[in-house]
Amino acid sequence: MAEQPTSTATPPPLPNEVQQPAKSARASRKTRVGEVLRDSRNKTIVVRTVTRVPHAKFGKIVKQQKKFYAHDEENKAKAGDTVRIMETRPLSKLKRWRLVEVLQK
């Protein structure tokens, strides 16, 4: 009697079963909306954002203002414009933000 060969090798994976690299789990970047104060530098704007928060002790709503230096590659934003900026890697000593869009001229 002839013995039948037994196959122990697994078949190759189908195209849908191919392992895909894991997607990066990077968190979404912070965005802010503010007014352009200065655009006198080349490819740089200074944006002021206003945040309303309750006072720690008294609870009254107070405004906090903060200035951000943002990268404006095409020099689109002008002083007085309302813009949206997004957090990015450090671009210079002070620039950690970049211009996403000009909302209002």
Number of C-alpha atoms within 10 A of each C-alpha: 3 4 5 6 6 6 7 6 6 6 7 8 9 7 7 7 8 9 8 7 6 6 6 6 6 6 6 8 8 10 14 18 19 22 23 24 17 17 18 12 10 11 16 21 28 21 27 20 19 15 14 11 12 11 11 9 6 7 9 11 12 13 13 10 11 11 14 20 21 24 23 21 13 10 15 13 24 17 15 15 17 21 22 19 24 18 17 16 9 11 12 9 7 10 18 17 24 24 26 17 15 17 13 11 10
